[in-house]
């Protein structure tokens, strides 16, 4: 099976983006070791 952007994945909202990806990017860009912690949530801003 080939992986591509059209293949559902195990990340946020079925994407290939994970909490770990976001956390690592933010830590690198903001030069911090802060983390989201166990109670993190995500909200689809398209939901009403």
HELIX and SHEET records of a PDB file:
HELIX    1   1 UNK A   12  UNK A   14  5                                   3    
HELIX    2   2 UNK A   19  UNK A   30  1                                  12    
END                                                                             
